Each structure stands twice: as C-alpha cells, then as structure tokens.
C-alpha cells in the first residue's frame, strides 16, 4: 500500500530511560521551545486544583451506587448490555469509574484528579498535533491555551460524571495525533494505535463515533494533498468506518434498556447549536435554556469564521472547522437542556482555528515591521484572556460548590446517623434540599445504594407525617422497614420524632 508522507517531521517522544544526570537533561526532556505549553499546563492546573477537594454531586452517586451495590461481573454484564443505572453505552468509562472506586472509594479528590490529568493530556495532544502540522509554536500554544483554559470547561473538568466527554476527547485527539504520526513516518504501529484509540474513544462516549468522519476527512485531505492513490484512501479509512458502523448497528438493534434520548424539534436543534457555538466565543455564565440576542450574535460570528475557514482556509483550518461542527452536532438535537460538557470536544477544534488566525495575524504584522506591536498586543491579549477565564472559572464554580457541599451533607449525615442498615431498608429525609424533580427518582436513592447497598432513600416534606396526612400511604411503596430523618436546614440530619414523642424508627 502506498503511503503518504507529510512535509514535516514528527515530534520525537522523550526516552523513558533516563540517562546519567547532566544539567542538560531537563532541556532534553522539556525543550525550551515548548515553554508556552508548560506555562499553559501550569495555569490549567492552577485554575482547577481548588476544585479537587469538592464532594461528589448528586449525579455521581448514580454510577457509584451501581458499582457499590453489585459485584464486578454483574456490574460489567449490565454495563455491556445497557442494563446499568446510567442510560448510555459507555463501557470504558464505566470501567474507569469502577477502577477509581476501588482506588479512591468515596474520596472524590482522586476521581477529579484523573479528570484533570486527562484534560491536561488532551491539551498536550492538541498542541503536538498543531505544532507538528504547522511548525508554529504560536499557533499550537494558542490552541492548547484556549482549550485548556476556556471557562466553557469549568463544570466538565470538575464534574465527576462528565468524565465520558473528557476521556473520549483525550482518546480521540490522541487517535488523530497517532494518525498524523503515521502519515509523517509511515510506521504501521502508529496507524494501529490510531485505530485502537478511536475504538476506545467510542467506548468512552458513544457520541464520539462522529470523530471517525474527522479522521476520514483528514485521510482524504492528506490523500489529495500528497496525490496518493484512491485505493490507499479506501483501505486506510476502512477500519474506522467498520468500527463506526458496528457501533451504530449495535445501538440500533439492542433491545435492552438504555441509550435512547429525547430529540428536539428542528428549530430547537438549530437554536441549541447556536448556543453551543456562542459558548465557544463567549463562555460567560451557565448555558441559557433559550438563545438570547447574545447567543444569536456570538454564535453567528463563530459560524462566519467556520464558513470562511471551510472556503478559503488551509488544510488544517478546514479540518478544524469541520471538527467544530461535527463534535457539536450530536448534542444539538438533545432535549431537554443544553449542557456545557457538550461543547468540550468542539472547543478543541475551535482552539485550532483561533491559533491559526492569531499566527496569521502575527505574520501580517511582522511583514509590516510591526513585530514589536504584535508582541505587545499578544502579551496584553494573553493577560486579559487568562485573567478573564480565571475569574469566570472561579465564578462559575460558586454554584457547583454550593450543591456539591449539599450532597456532601446528605451523604456524611446519613452515615453519621446510620453507619449500617439492615438489608432492604429505606431512609426518608424530611424537609431536605434534595427534592428536585430530577433528583428524587435516581440521585437521592443512589446515595443510599452507595452507602448501604440494598437500600433506598427519599426526600419528602414533613407535612406528610402530620396526623392524618397519609404518610403511611407513602412509605409502604417500598415494602421494607425504614428510618426517617429530619433536616434542620443547617447541615444536620436527626432522627425524626413523631407527634407524641414516638420514635420514627419502624
């Protein structure tokens, strides 16, 4: 099979065998040329390190309760057959959860450290891809810096159960980087690595199947640029097409519980898409439910940039513009809400567009002997961007901290009152903060499953337990014995005492 060779050499990976210590060893392992990348990684860590100590959020307990309640083989079987508590086919992500639970237990800090490490790894892959393709550290640094630091990722990196998006994006960018290395070197191992990483990415997040289109376009553009035979392209793209097709057939034919979603109308899907596009350029605050003039304006500007890149852009810009659209597309039709994690993968490709544009602007200024002005503007823009994203990161985390602490209260106070429960018990919490309609059916019960195994929990108003209010008609739905706790509004649960000082335990 003919092979395509790019014009630029691949980045050499540092040896894992350390030579005898010399002062130059640090420059060998960490070349000074890539100092901007090291700065980006340091700032990314500084942004997100304060969130490592946050507690689990309610949705996290859904996965944890399933793991704690079942043995490994039962859990693995249910994950593969879409019978687990989470409504998506993401077996690799679920196995990562299982491993994290074995390593860290109910210490959320370990879970978040894994997500942060993957996020930083994705920024490295993005940097390596751009710098190898363009030989421009400036373009690569902007791409990695935007992706790593944008406030659009605040809750994605922090939220434990947003791991599918972080893990899949890391794997897919690593797959793209491996494919690039194969095109540059012709070494088959990189091609095989790319295929394996693509398969792993799909198993981390089923929506990542669309990334196969990006890989196919990349191979197609490379084939046209280097004038390789059509047969080479067909053979090269076949494994990726086979993997994507097999996944689509499996999800379409599987009759087990599971990976179905509610879809919006075409008009709502377009509106959602514009909200996501706007989020790339304007990552301020939480995503709105409906697009305002800000979203329509910012989204339209991003759309213009994408169209311009597709029409007039170079090879890399066209690939990046396609990547933005494709990585947002699976989430545009999803009801009932928009979520920041849905923009995560798209932001990587938007970062490439931004990096290429800024590098082009610098070149134009340099041609006009305005390099000093370019450096000054670049320094100012970098300072404003880092400061703005830092403020937004800490601001947007305020909401998450509040509710993270609320779920910490529920889990720790339940354990403080009842460290162990008999099999098939229930816990009723009165007047708590966890009675949201989305939380009661699965999140609150999952806390009890995580802590006690075969147990359930509900958050109910105390008026149900007033004489004649019908509490006894509510509790028998469990068919089990139970414990009733009352929340005092100040972070404590205490055993509920019925009128007449009768103990609540039955």
PABA-364897 format. One record per residue (C-alpha): x, y, z; residue in three letters. Coordinates in pm, whole numbers, plus 50000, padded with zeros to 5 digits. Layout:
N
@c1 X	c2 Y	c3 Z	r ala
...
END
This chain:
506
@c1 50000	c2 50000	c3 50000	r unk
@c1 50135	c2 50339	c3 49910	r unk
@c1 50193	c2 50567	c3 50198	r unk
@c1 50152	c2 50940	c3 50228	r unk
@c1 50428	c2 51148	c3 50376	r unk
@c1 50380	c2 51492	c3 50519	r unk
@c1 50637	c2 51767	c3 50476	r unk
@c1 50716	c2 51797	c3 50846	r unk
@c1 50889	c2 51553	c3 51083	r unk
@c1 50705	c2 51405	c3 51378	r unk
@c1 50778	c2 51531	c3 51729	r unk
@c1 51020	c2 51289	c3 51895	r unk
@c1 50893	c2 51147	c3 52222	r unk
@c1 51139	c2 51163	c3 52514	r unk
@c1 51304	c2 50838	c3 52611	r unk
@c1 51164	c2 50664	c3 52917	r unk
@c1 51517	c2 50552	c3 53011	r unk
@c1 51683	c2 50845	c3 53182	r unk
@c1 52050	c2 50899	c3 53103	r unk
@c1 52308	c2 50975	c3 53370	r unk
@c1 52229	c2 51310	c3 53527	r unk
@c1 52360	c2 51612	c3 53344	r unk
@c1 52244	c2 51973	c3 53365	r unk
@c1 52115	c2 51946	c3 53006	r unk
@c1 51875	c2 51663	c3 53089	r unk
@c1 51586	c2 51898	c3 53164	r unk
@c1 51624	c2 52061	c3 52824	r unk
@c1 51630	c2 51716	c3 52664	r unk
@c1 51307	c2 51609	c3 52833	r unk
@c1 51141	c2 51951	c3 52820	r unk
@c1 51279	c2 52152	c3 52525	r unk
@c1 51275	c2 52525	c3 52586	r unk
@c1 51099	c2 52572	c3 52252	r unk
@c1 50782	c2 52433	c3 52406	r unk
@c1 50791	c2 52658	c3 52714	r unk
@c1 50449	c2 52809	c3 52627	r unk
@c1 50293	c2 52463	c3 52660	r unk
@c1 50443	c2 52418	c3 53005	r unk
@c1 50303	c2 52755	c3 53108	r unk
@c1 49958	c2 52657	c3 52977	r unk
@c1 49962	c2 52332	c3 53174	r unk
@c1 50069	c2 52511	c3 53491	r unk
@c1 49788	c2 52764	c3 53460	r unk
@c1 49531	c2 52493	c3 53379	r unk
@c1 49632	c2 52311	c3 53696	r unk
@c1 49614	c2 52634	c3 53898	r unk
@c1 49263	c2 52701	c3 53765	r unk
@c1 49123	c2 52360	c3 53854	r unk
@c1 49330	c2 52249	c3 54154	r unk
@c1 49097	c2 52427	c3 54403	r unk
@c1 48808	c2 52208	c3 54281	r unk
@c1 48982	c2 51880	c3 54363	r unk
@c1 48850	c2 51887	c3 54718	r unk
@c1 48485	c2 51924	c3 54616	r unk
@c1 48244	c2 51648	c3 54711	r unk
@c1 48052	c2 51427	c3 54472	r unk
@c1 47750	c2 51581	c3 54302	r unk
@c1 47414	c2 51404	c3 54301	r unk
@c1 47451	c2 51253	c3 53953	r unk
@c1 47783	c2 51097	c3 54055	r unk
@c1 47609	c2 50870	c3 54303	r unk
@c1 47409	c2 50704	c3 54024	r unk
@c1 47724	c2 50538	c3 53889	r unk
@c1 47876	c2 50487	c3 54234	r unk
@c1 47559	c2 50325	c3 54370	r unk
@c1 47559	c2 50076	c3 54086	r unk
@c1 47923	c2 49988	c3 54149	r unk
@c1 47885	c2 49959	c3 54528	r unk
@c1 47566	c2 49756	c3 54502	r unk
@c1 47686	c2 49491	c3 54255	r unk
@c1 47980	c2 49260	c3 54215	r unk
@c1 48227	c2 49318	c3 53934	r unk
@c1 48088	c2 49058	c3 53694	r unk
@c1 47725	c2 49159	c3 53743	r unk
@c1 47821	c2 49522	c3 53701	r unk
@c1 48026	c2 49452	c3 53386	r unk
@c1 47745	c2 49246	c3 53233	r unk
@c1 47488	c2 49519	c3 53295	r unk
@c1 47721	c2 49785	c3 53154	r unk
@c1 47778	c2 49593	c3 52831	r unk
@c1 47407	c2 49512	c3 52788	r unk
@c1 47286	c2 49865	c3 52875	r unk
@c1 47115	c2 49745	c3 53192	r unk
@c1 47309	c2 49959	c3 53436	r unk
@c1 47170	c2 50273	c3 53602	r unk
@c1 47330	c2 50514	c3 53354	r unk
@c1 47132	c2 50546	c3 53029	r unk
@c1 47430	c2 50535	c3 52790	r unk
@c1 47654	c2 50268	c3 52640	r unk
@c1 47995	c2 50378	c3 52768	r unk
@c1 48168	c2 50060	c3 52887	r unk
@c1 48520	c2 50202	c3 52901	r unk
@c1 48409	c2 50500	c3 53109	r unk
@c1 48214	c2 50273	c3 53343	r unk
@c1 48522	c2 50053	c3 53390	r unk
@c1 48724	c2 50364	c3 53472	r unk
@c1 48461	c2 50453	c3 53735	r unk
@c1 48488	c2 50102	c3 53877	r unk
@c1 48869	c2 50127	c3 53894	r unk
@c1 48854	c2 50471	c3 54054	r unk
@c1 48608	c2 50344	c3 54314	r unk
@c1 48843	c2 50056	c3 54403	r unk
@c1 49134	c2 50300	c3 54434	r unk
@c1 48970	c2 50600	c3 54599	r unk
@c1 48643	c2 50478	c3 54750	r unk
@c1 48424	c2 50777	c3 54832	r unk
@c1 48714	c2 51024	c3 54811	r unk
@c1 48610	c2 51247	c3 54521	r unk
@c1 48954	c2 51409	c3 54506	r unk
@c1 49101	c2 51105	c3 54331	r unk
@c1 48821	c2 51100	c3 54071	r unk
@c1 48871	c2 51467	c3 53995	r unk
@c1 49249	c2 51432	c3 53973	r unk
@c1 49200	c2 51172	c3 53697	r unk
@c1 48969	c2 51405	c3 53503	r unk
@c1 49211	c2 51696	c3 53538	r unk
@c1 49504	c2 51481	c3 53422	r unk
@c1 49307	c2 51371	c3 53115	r unk
@c1 49212	c2 51732	c3 53041	r unk
@c1 49575	c2 51838	c3 53054	r unk
@c1 49669	c2 51537	c3 52841	r unk
@c1 49416	c2 51641	c3 52577	r unk
@c1 49574	c2 51989	c3 52569	r unk
@c1 49916	c2 51828	c3 52511	r unk
@c1 49779	c2 51615	c3 52224	r unk
@c1 49621	c2 51923	c3 52067	r unk
@c1 49947	c2 52118	c3 52097	r unk
@c1 50151	c2 51833	c3 51948	r unk
@c1 49912	c2 51796	c3 51653	r unk
@c1 49918	c2 52167	c3 51565	r unk
@c1 50290	c2 52222	c3 51616	r unk
@c1 50373	c2 51917	c3 51403	r unk
@c1 50131	c2 52019	c3 51129	r unk
@c1 50222	c2 52388	c3 51114	r unk
@c1 50567	c2 52402	c3 51278	r unk
@c1 50431	c2 52707	c3 51460	r unk
@c1 50463	c2 52714	c3 51838	r unk
@c1 50246	c2 53025	c3 51848	r unk
@c1 49950	c2 52856	c3 51676	r unk
@c1 49990	c2 52543	c3 51888	r unk
@c1 50017	c2 52739	c3 52212	r unk
@c1 49703	c2 52939	c3 52139	r unk
@c1 49511	c2 52622	c3 52051	r unk
@c1 49619	c2 52440	c3 52366	r unk
@c1 49578	c2 52752	c3 52580	r unk
@c1 49225	c2 52823	c3 52462	r unk
@c1 49116	c2 52462	c3 52501	r unk
@c1 49282	c2 52420	c3 52839	r unk
@c1 49171	c2 52747	c3 52996	r unk
@c1 48834	c2 52839	c3 52847	r unk
@c1 48565	c2 52877	c3 53112	r unk
@c1 48337	c2 52672	c3 52889	r unk
@c1 48500	c2 52367	c3 53051	r unk
@c1 48455	c2 52464	c3 53416	r unk
@c1 48193	c2 52206	c3 53508	r unk
@c1 48313	c2 51947	c3 53257	r unk
@c1 48652	c2 51911	c3 53419	r unk
@c1 48509	c2 51938	c3 53772	r unk
@c1 48201	c2 51721	c3 53734	r unk
@c1 48297	c2 51357	c3 53802	r unk
@c1 48031	c2 51213	c3 53574	r unk
@c1 48134	c2 51442	c3 53286	r unk
@c1 48431	c2 51205	c3 53253	r unk
@c1 48293	c2 51048	c3 52929	r unk
@c1 48349	c2 51377	c3 52746	r unk
@c1 48696	c2 51437	c3 52890	r unk
@c1 48814	c2 51078	c3 52841	r unk
@c1 48671	c2 51044	c3 52488	r unk
@c1 48817	c2 51376	c3 52373	r unk
@c1 49160	c2 51281	c3 52504	r unk
@c1 49144	c2 50944	c3 52325	r unk
@c1 49015	c2 51095	c3 52000	r unk
@c1 49280	c2 51368	c3 51990	r unk
@c1 49542	c2 51103	c3 52065	r unk
@c1 49398	c2 50898	c3 51776	r unk
@c1 49426	c2 51198	c3 51542	r unk
@c1 49782	c2 51263	c3 51659	r unk
@c1 49875	c2 50898	c3 51602	r unk
@c1 49727	c2 50909	c3 51252	r unk
@c1 49933	c2 51220	c3 51184	r unk
@c1 50249	c2 51046	c3 51303	r unk
@c1 50172	c2 50754	c3 51070	r unk
@c1 50133	c2 50986	c3 50772	r unk
@c1 50465	c2 51153	c3 50857	r unk
@c1 50666	c2 50840	c3 50933	r unk
@c1 50493	c2 50555	c3 50752	r unk
@c1 50532	c2 50338	c3 51065	r unk
@c1 50239	c2 50095	c3 51083	r unk
@c1 50236	c2 50094	c3 51463	r unk
@c1 50104	c2 50448	c3 51466	r unk
@c1 49821	c2 50356	c3 51230	r unk
@c1 49722	c2 50061	c3 51452	r unk
@c1 49746	c2 50284	c3 51759	r unk
@c1 49510	c2 50533	c3 51597	r unk
@c1 49252	c2 50260	c3 51529	r unk
@c1 49271	c2 50128	c3 51885	r unk
@c1 49238	c2 50477	c3 52034	r unk
@c1 48936	c2 50551	c3 51812	r unk
@c1 48766	c2 50232	c3 51930	r unk
@c1 48845	c2 50321	c3 52291	r unk
@c1 48704	c2 50671	c3 52240	r unk
@c1 48372	c2 50530	c3 52117	r unk
@c1 48357	c2 50301	c3 52419	r unk
@c1 48416	c2 50603	c3 52642	r unk
@c1 48139	c2 50813	c3 52485	r unk
@c1 47917	c2 50674	c3 52211	r unk
@c1 47863	c2 51021	c3 52061	r unk
@c1 48233	c2 51025	c3 51970	r unk
@c1 48161	c2 50794	c3 51678	r unk
@c1 48132	c2 51108	c3 51463	r unk
@c1 48503	c2 51163	c3 51517	r unk
@c1 48553	c2 50888	c3 51260	r unk
@c1 48430	c2 51135	c3 50998	r unk
@c1 48706	c2 51377	c3 51103	r unk
@c1 48968	c2 51103	c3 51073	r unk
@c1 48830	c2 51008	c3 50730	r unk
@c1 48838	c2 51370	c3 50614	r unk
@c1 49194	c2 51403	c3 50743	r unk
@c1 49299	c2 51096	c3 50544	r unk
@c1 49112	c2 51226	c3 50239	r unk
@c1 49272	c2 51570	c3 50253	r unk
@c1 49613	c2 51409	c3 50302	r unk
@c1 49550	c2 51179	c3 50006	r unk
@c1 49463	c2 51476	c3 49783	r unk
@c1 49749	c2 51689	c3 49906	r unk
@c1 50013	c2 51421	c3 49856	r unk
@c1 49844	c2 51270	c3 49547	r unk
@c1 49819	c2 50915	c3 49682	r unk
@c1 49601	c2 50654	c3 49504	r unk
@c1 49229	c2 50632	c3 49583	r unk
@c1 49281	c2 50269	c3 49681	r unk
@c1 49519	c2 50382	c3 49956	r unk
@c1 49250	c2 50610	c3 50097	r unk
@c1 48981	c2 50339	c3 50083	r unk
@c1 49197	c2 50083	c3 50260	r unk
@c1 49318	c2 50333	c3 50519	r unk
@c1 48972	c2 50454	c3 50615	r unk
@c1 48808	c2 50107	c3 50617	r unk
@c1 48886	c2 50010	c3 50981	r unk
@c1 48746	c2 50337	c3 51115	r unk
@c1 48432	c2 50301	c3 50903	r unk
@c1 48389	c2 49941	c3 51021	r unk
@c1 48414	c2 50043	c3 51387	r unk
@c1 48166	c2 50331	c3 51350	r unk
@c1 47924	c2 50117	c3 51150	r unk
@c1 47938	c2 49832	c3 51402	r unk
@c1 47866	c2 50071	c3 51687	r unk
@c1 47569	c2 50223	c3 51505	r unk
@c1 47423	c2 49878	c3 51427	r unk
@c1 47467	c2 49761	c3 51785	r unk
@c1 47297	c2 50063	c3 51939	r unk
@c1 47016	c2 50049	c3 51683	r unk
@c1 46950	c2 49678	c3 51730	r unk
@c1 46995	c2 49644	c3 52104	r unk
@c1 46656	c2 49586	c3 52269	r unk
@c1 46784	c2 49620	c3 52623	r unk
@c1 46727	c2 49921	c3 52847	r unk
@c1 46905	c2 50214	c3 52752	r unk
@c1 47071	c2 50450	c3 52518	r unk
@c1 46774	c2 50641	c3 52387	r unk
@c1 46738	c2 51018	c3 52407	r unk
@c1 46455	c2 51262	c3 52355	r unk
@c1 46504	c2 51478	c3 52049	r unk
@c1 46415	c2 51842	c3 51999	r unk
@c1 46231	c2 51986	c3 51702	r unk
@c1 46449	c2 52102	c3 51408	r unk
@c1 46406	c2 52465	c3 51515	r unk
@c1 46510	c2 52389	c3 51873	r unk
@c1 46808	c2 52190	c3 51747	r unk
@c1 46929	c2 52490	c3 51544	r unk
@c1 46883	c2 52713	c3 51849	r unk
@c1 47081	c2 52469	c3 52063	r unk
@c1 47357	c2 52462	c3 51802	r unk
@c1 47381	c2 52841	c3 51812	r unk
@c1 47400	c2 52833	c3 52193	r unk
@c1 47694	c2 52593	c3 52169	r unk
@c1 47868	c2 52800	c3 51901	r unk
@c1 47821	c2 53113	c3 52112	r unk
@c1 47964	c2 52933	c3 52414	r unk
@c1 48292	c2 52886	c3 52229	r unk
@c1 48339	c2 53260	c3 52187	r unk
@c1 48151	c2 53379	c3 52495	r unk
@c1 48200	c2 53131	c3 52783	r unk
@c1 48038	c2 53351	c3 53047	r unk
@c1 47793	c2 53209	c3 53299	r unk
@c1 47588	c2 52893	c3 53266	r unk
@c1 47428	c2 52797	c3 52936	r unk
@c1 47084	c2 52952	c3 52888	r unk
@c1 46775	c2 52747	c3 52816	r unk
@c1 46685	c2 52971	c3 52522	r unk
@c1 46912	c2 53171	c3 52295	r unk
@c1 46912	c2 53546	c3 52354	r unk
@c1 47050	c2 53810	c3 52120	r unk
@c1 47392	c2 53746	c3 52275	r unk
@c1 47386	c2 53380	c3 52174	r unk
@c1 47250	c2 53453	c3 51827	r unk
@c1 47514	c2 53723	c3 51770	r unk
@c1 47815	c2 53537	c3 51913	r unk
@c1 47705	c2 53211	c3 51753	r unk
@c1 47667	c2 53380	c3 51415	r unk
@c1 48019	c2 53526	c3 51438	r unk
@c1 48161	c2 53181	c3 51510	r unk
@c1 47958	c2 53038	c3 51221	r unk
@c1 48105	c2 53300	c3 50986	r unk
@c1 48457	c2 53205	c3 51098	r unk
@c1 48382	c2 52837	c3 51034	r unk
@c1 48240	c2 52903	c3 50687	r unk
@c1 48534	c2 53127	c3 50594	r unk
@c1 48779	c2 52859	c3 50707	r unk
@c1 48599	c2 52595	c3 50502	r unk
@c1 48600	c2 52812	c3 50188	r unk
@c1 48938	c2 52984	c3 50199	r unk
@c1 49131	c2 52822	c3 50480	r unk
@c1 49440	c2 52599	c3 50451	r unk
@c1 49436	c2 52224	c3 50512	r unk
@c1 49447	c2 52247	c3 50891	r unk
@c1 49185	c2 52522	c3 50913	r unk
@c1 48936	c2 52325	c3 50705	r unk
@c1 48986	c2 52019	c3 50920	r unk
@c1 48938	c2 52225	c3 51236	r unk
@c1 48624	c2 52397	c3 51106	r unk
@c1 48474	c2 52060	c3 51018	r unk
@c1 48571	c2 51931	c3 51363	r unk
@c1 48387	c2 52211	c3 51543	r unk
@c1 48062	c2 52136	c3 51363	r unk
@c1 48083	c2 51758	c3 51384	r unk
@c1 48170	c2 51747	c3 51754	r unk
@c1 47875	c2 51973	c3 51844	r unk
@c1 47627	c2 51812	c3 51606	r unk
@c1 47533	c2 51503	c3 51813	r unk
@c1 47419	c2 51723	c3 52103	r unk
@c1 47219	c2 51988	c3 51917	r unk
@c1 46900	c2 51777	c3 51892	r unk
@c1 46912	c2 51654	c3 52253	r unk
@c1 46633	c2 51754	c3 52491	r unk
@c1 46552	c2 51880	c3 52747	r unk
@c1 46852	c2 52106	c3 52814	r unk
@c1 47184	c2 52233	c3 52686	r unk
@c1 47492	c2 52147	c3 52890	r unk
@c1 47843	c2 52292	c3 52896	r unk
@c1 48001	c2 51948	c3 52864	r unk
@c1 47854	c2 51920	c3 52514	r unk
@c1 48091	c2 52192	c3 52388	r unk
@c1 48403	c2 52023	c3 52526	r unk
@c1 48530	c2 51841	c3 52215	r unk
@c1 48421	c2 52119	c3 51979	r unk
@c1 48631	c2 52368	c3 52174	r unk
@c1 48947	c2 52175	c3 52085	r unk
@c1 48893	c2 52235	c3 51713	r unk
@c1 48784	c2 52593	c3 51769	r unk
@c1 49115	c2 52641	c3 51951	r unk
@c1 49297	c2 52529	c3 51636	r unk
@c1 49107	c2 52788	c3 51428	r unk
@c1 49192	c2 53056	c3 51683	r unk
@c1 49559	c2 52955	c3 51688	r unk
@c1 49587	c2 52963	c3 51309	r unk
@c1 49416	c2 53303	c3 51290	r unk
@c1 49643	c2 53461	c3 51550	r unk
@c1 49955	c2 53315	c3 51390	r unk
@c1 49841	c2 53459	c3 51055	r unk
@c1 49778	c2 53800	c3 51214	r unk
@c1 50126	c2 53795	c3 51369	r unk
@c1 50280	c2 53718	c3 51029	r unk
@c1 50095	c2 54007	c3 50867	r unk
@c1 50212	c2 54249	c3 51135	r unk
@c1 50568	c2 54117	c3 51110	r unk
@c1 50568	c2 54175	c3 50732	r unk
@c1 50488	c2 54537	c3 50802	r unk
@c1 50773	c2 54556	c3 51054	r unk
@c1 50528	c2 54574	c3 51340	r unk
@c1 50658	c2 54271	c3 51528	r unk
@c1 50706	c2 54473	c3 51848	r unk
@c1 50344	c2 54584	c3 51828	r unk
@c1 50239	c2 54224	c3 51772	r unk
@c1 50431	c2 54113	c3 52080	r unk
@c1 50275	c2 54385	c3 52290	r unk
@c1 49923	c2 54310	c3 52170	r unk
@c1 49985	c2 53939	c3 52220	r unk
@c1 50103	c2 53989	c3 52575	r unk
@c1 49806	c2 54211	c3 52655	r unk
@c1 49558	c2 53969	c3 52497	r unk
@c1 49711	c2 53674	c3 52682	r unk
@c1 49693	c2 53857	c3 53014	r unk
@c1 49330	c2 53960	c3 52959	r unk
@c1 49231	c2 53610	c3 52845	r unk
@c1 49394	c2 53432	c3 53140	r unk
@c1 49253	c2 53684	c3 53388	r unk
@c1 48905	c2 53670	c3 53235	r unk
@c1 48893	c2 53291	c3 53219	r unk
@c1 49029	c2 53270	c3 53572	r unk
@c1 48757	c2 53496	c3 53708	r unk
@c1 48492	c2 53306	c3 53515	r unk
@c1 48623	c2 52973	c3 53635	r unk
@c1 48605	c2 53070	c3 53999	r unk
@c1 48272	c2 53249	c3 53949	r unk
@c1 48105	c2 52955	c3 53777	r unk
@c1 48233	c2 52717	c3 54042	r unk
@c1 48036	c2 52902	c3 54312	r unk
@c1 47714	c2 52728	c3 54209	r unk
@c1 47887	c2 52392	c3 54192	r unk
@c1 48047	c2 52436	c3 54534	r unk
@c1 47710	c2 52510	c3 54692	r unk
@c1 47541	c2 52197	c3 54564	r unk
@c1 47848	c2 51981	c3 54598	r unk
@c1 47855	c2 52071	c3 54967	r unk
@c1 47483	c2 51997	c3 54990	r unk
@c1 47535	c2 51641	c3 54863	r unk
@c1 47831	c2 51604	c3 55097	r unk
@c1 47596	c2 51695	c3 55382	r unk
@c1 47343	c2 51432	c3 55278	r unk
@c1 47596	c2 51150	c3 55246	r unk
@c1 47800	c2 51229	c3 55557	r unk
@c1 47497	c2 51295	c3 55777	r unk
@c1 47332	c2 50971	c3 55670	r unk
@c1 47648	c2 50784	c3 55761	r unk
@c1 47675	c2 50969	c3 56092	r unk
@c1 47322	c2 50863	c3 56190	r unk
@c1 47319	c2 50514	c3 56044	r unk
@c1 47658	c2 50365	c3 55964	r unk
@c1 47492	c2 50033	c3 55879	r unk
@c1 47140	c2 49943	c3 55777	r unk
@c1 46969	c2 49607	c3 55761	r unk
@c1 46925	c2 49462	c3 55416	r unk
@c1 46636	c2 49608	c3 55216	r unk
@c1 46586	c2 49923	c3 55420	r unk
@c1 46483	c2 50272	c3 55323	r unk
@c1 46575	c2 50616	c3 55453	r unk
@c1 46332	c2 50907	c3 55437	r unk
@c1 46475	c2 51259	c3 55469	r unk
@c1 46223	c2 51524	c3 55566	r unk
@c1 46241	c2 51889	c3 55451	r unk
@c1 46575	c2 51843	c3 55277	r unk
@c1 46736	c2 52030	c3 54987	r unk
@c1 46723	c2 51731	c3 54757	r unk
@c1 46359	c2 51722	c3 54646	r unk
@c1 46416	c2 51848	c3 54289	r unk
@c1 46204	c2 51653	c3 54040	r unk
@c1 46517	c2 51533	c3 53857	r unk
@c1 46692	c2 51426	c3 54175	r unk
@c1 46427	c2 51231	c3 54364	r unk
@c1 46382	c2 50934	c3 54125	r unk
@c1 46750	c2 50834	c3 54094	r unk
@c1 47000	c2 51065	c3 54261	r unk
@c1 46877	c2 51053	c3 54621	r unk
@c1 46814	c2 50675	c3 54614	r unk
@c1 47162	c2 50628	c3 54467	r unk
@c1 47319	c2 50791	c3 54774	r unk
@c1 47164	c2 50520	c3 54990	r unk
@c1 47271	c2 50248	c3 54745	r unk
@c1 47627	c2 50381	c3 54754	r unk
@c1 47642	c2 50394	c3 55133	r unk
@c1 47434	c2 50092	c3 55233	r unk
@c1 47398	c2 49864	c3 54931	r unk
@c1 47044	c2 49725	c3 54914	r unk
@c1 46870	c2 50039	c3 55038	r unk
@c1 46658	c2 50326	c3 54908	r unk
@c1 46612	c2 50690	c3 55005	r unk
@c1 46357	c2 50963	c3 54951	r unk
@c1 46341	c2 51335	c3 55028	r unk
@c1 45984	c2 51420	c3 55138	r unk
@c1 45810	c2 51718	c3 55302	r unk
@c1 45739	c2 51680	c3 55675	r unk
@c1 45370	c2 51763	c3 55636	r unk
@c1 45323	c2 51411	c3 55502	r unk
@c1 45396	c2 51287	c3 55854	r unk
@c1 45145	c2 51505	c3 56033	r unk
@c1 44846	c2 51316	c3 56178	r unk
@c1 44602	c2 51230	c3 55901	r unk
@c1 44835	c2 51345	c3 55620	r unk
@c1 44879	c2 50997	c3 55480	r unk
@c1 45247	c2 50927	c3 55539	r unk
@c1 45167	c2 50563	c3 55594	r unk
@c1 45028	c2 50553	c3 55241	r unk
@c1 45362	c2 50680	c3 55107	r unk
@c1 45605	c2 50460	c3 55298	r unk
@c1 45462	c2 50116	c3 55214	r unk
@c1 45556	c2 50168	c3 54848	r unk
@c1 45898	c2 50039	c3 54950	r unk
@c1 45760	c2 49734	c3 55127	r unk
@c1 46060	c2 49747	c3 55361	r unk
@c1 46141	c2 49870	c3 55710	r unk
@c1 46286	c2 50217	c3 55726	r unk
@c1 46435	c2 50511	c3 55908	r unk
@c1 46309	c2 50868	c3 55899	r unk
@c1 46547	c2 51162	c3 55936	r unk
@c1 46465	c2 51532	c3 55950	r unk
@c1 46688	c2 51802	c3 55804	r unk
@c1 46731	c2 52107	c3 56025	r unk
@c1 46834	c2 52341	c3 55741	r unk
@c1 47176	c2 52398	c3 55898	r unk
@c1 47361	c2 52098	c3 55764	r unk
@c1 47242	c2 51829	c3 56008	r unk
@c1 47009	c2 51532	c3 55995	r unk
@c1 46849	c2 51400	c3 56312	r unk
@c1 46610	c2 51113	c3 56379	r unk
@c1 46252	c2 51227	c3 56326	r unk
@c1 46025	c2 51211	c3 56631	r unk
@c1 45654	c2 51179	c3 56562	r unk
@c1 45394	c2 51382	c3 56748	r unk
@c1 45364	c2 51232	c3 57095	r unk
@c1 45740	c2 51168	c3 57109	r unk
@c1 45713	c2 50832	c3 56939	r unk
@c1 46039	c2 50726	c3 56775	r unk
@c1 46035	c2 50732	c3 56396	r unk
@c1 46214	c2 50402	c3 56353	r unk
@c1 45981	c2 50123	c3 56248	r unk
END
